Amino acid sequence: MAMEQIMVTETTGTIRGTDAYWRQRRMAFGLIESLKQAIRIRNHAPMYVGSADDPVENTGPWDTVCQFQDRARQNPLVLETLAAQKRLMLLTA
């Protein structure tokens, strides 16, 4: 007897159009907007703060961008959205 092979596809995501799907999509777009805002703030932030006699490196804005980029890389919906919009460069900006 020959055994039939059956292909099973498991979906890990939510079903399109459901409340859960739209909630996840809103969260993904919110994360993208937060990342864009953090990049804007970082791009305008001074490299050093404090006095000329005792400057302190201003790493906060750069750290914030890195944290948002890490969160974005871990979210498949964010990656899918950025790829579709051809904006994956936000993950390395």
C-alpha positions in Angstrom: 0.0 0.0 0.0 1.3 3.4 -0.9 1.0 6.1 1.8 -0.4 9.4 0.8 1.5 12.5 1.8 -0.6 15.3 3.2 0.7 18.7 3.5 -0.4 20.5 6.7 0.0 24.2 6.9 -0.1 25.8 10.4 -0.8 29.4 10.7 0.8 31.2 13.6 -0.7 34.6 12.9 -4.2 35.8 13.5 -6.9 35.6 10.9 -7.1 38.7 8.7 -10.0 41.0 9.5 -10.5 39.9 13.1 -10.3 42.3 16.1 -7.0 40.6 17.1 -5.5 41.1 13.7 -6.4 44.8 13.6 -5.1 45.3 17.2 -1.8 43.7 16.2 -1.6 45.9 13.1 -2.3 49.0 15.1 0.5 48.0 17.6 2.9 47.4 14.7 2.2 50.8 13.1 2.5 52.4 16.5 5.9 50.8 16.9 7.0 52.0 13.5 5.9 55.6 14.3 7.7 55.5 17.7 10.9 54.3 15.9 10.6 57.1 13.3 10.1 59.7 16.1 13.1 58.3 18.0 15.2 58.6 14.9 14.1 62.2 14.3 15.0 63.1 17.9 18.3 61.3 17.7 19.2 63.1 14.5 18.7 66.5 16.1 20.2 65.6 19.5 23.6 67.0 20.4 26.5 64.6 20.7 27.6 66.1 23.9 25.8 67.8 26.8 27.1 69.7 29.8 29.7 72.4 29.9 32.6 72.9 27.6 34.9 72.1 30.5 33.1 68.9 31.4 31.3 67.5 28.3 29.3 64.3 28.7 28.5 62.0 25.8 24.8 62.1 25.0 24.1 58.4 24.3 20.4 58.4 25.4 18.9 59.2 22.0 21.1 56.6 20.3 20.2 53.9 22.9 16.5 54.7 22.5 16.7 54.1 18.7 18.5 50.9 19.2 15.9 49.7 21.6 13.1 50.5 19.2 15.0 48.8 16.4 15.4 45.7 18.4 11.7 45.6 19.3 10.8 46.1 15.6 13.1 43.3 14.4 11.3 40.9 16.8 7.9 41.8 15.5 7.0 39.9 12.3 4.2 42.3 11.4 6.5 45.3 11.7 9.1 43.5 9.4 6.3 42.6 6.9 5.0 46.2 6.9 8.4 47.8 6.5 9.4 45.4 3.7 6.1 46.1 1.9 6.8 49.8 2.2 10.4 49.4 1.2 11.5 51.1 4.5 13.6 48.3 6.1 16.4 51.0 6.3 14.7 52.2 9.5 16.0 49.1 11.2 19.6 50.2 10.5 19.3 54.0 10.5 
